[in-house]
Amino acid sequence: MPIIQSAKKSLRKNDKRKLRNLKQKNKMKELLKKFQLLISEKKIEEAKSLLPQIQKSLDKAAKKNIIKKNTASRRKSRLTKKVNKEEKIK
């Protein structure tokens, strides 16, 4: 446990930030799982409508340094490719 006042404050700040980051990360993961489920059930139109929400969530996470910028970019690209591929098959 910290003894110095500034270290105590730092600990409080870190705890708050950790909770905020976890909340954002869990929301992002939840959307991605929902998307994967829709793709596996061949509900392409619903997956397409969910895509902008996922992209927004990924961008926010990248902006707040929860994930890296290129990771967000890569995931958005792969999800878009997956939807387009499934749409062509159908």
PyMOL commands that set and color helices and strands:
alter all, ss='L'
color gray80, all
select helices_A, chain A and resi 5-40+44-63+69-89
alter helices_A, ss='H'
color red, helices_A
deselect
rebuild
show_as cartoon
